[in-house]
């Protein structure tokens, strides 16, 4: 599944080249190039019924751009509040250790399996990239004892942490999502922050029903609960929920079309541990 992370890097590279980019990710193009997604491979003439697939790809890319900006802002706010531990769960090709101005003393843990971390390390060496904080990679599968591996890597559960699960929970069955939240909570001191992206209600039906085998959408498993604020309160978090549409408008990138279905709160979540 980590090849999906390379696709995300390609989206971030394209956004970074825009004149009015919402963020700049100078390593994204290197990840996409090394992963074979840059430049875009030539495609045959699209079949007549491929317009719907094109619209889905465009919508997915747009969501990646908006969620990246949302979580960038969340991390800056957490740093400003004094949080100096960052944990990226399913880090993939995330380059925030290299592109964010971190306060002195920040420790950033990237948790992912060995394959994407090894691929990433090779690209970083080639690019001679230098992290702007203490960056610690934690090669472990999230289905295994990742809290133990994180502790062994030096994470301090007594100090506040900002946790990021970006583009991750939608790939996990609901029981695994619950377990992940419980494990995060067990290592979160008061004042900890959390940023989540959740699949909106109905997204699997709209995007995954006829998704090509092996595509990202074909692997989606779970959507956000009907009441994400109440759900996270049950896990000990005080949450704010936003739709992609409202964040896009706030960032000056409003949707060009009206909603075609009921949009409930959720999708982009920021939360604080009290």
Secondary structure, 3 states (H helix, E strand, C coil): CCHHHHHHHHHHHHHHCCCCCCCCCCCHHHHHHHCCCCCCCCCCCCCHHHHHHHHHHHHHHHHHHHHHHHHHHHHHHHHHCCCCEEEEECCCCCCHHHHCCCCCCCEEEEEECHHHHHHHHHHHHHHCCCCCCEEEEEECCCCCCHHHHHHHCCCCCCCCCEEEECCCHHHCCHHHHHHHHHHHHHCCCCCCEEEEECCCCCHHHHHHCCCCCCCCHHHCCCCCCCCHHHHHHCCCEEEEEECHHHHHHHCCCCCCCCCCCCCCCCCEEEEEEC
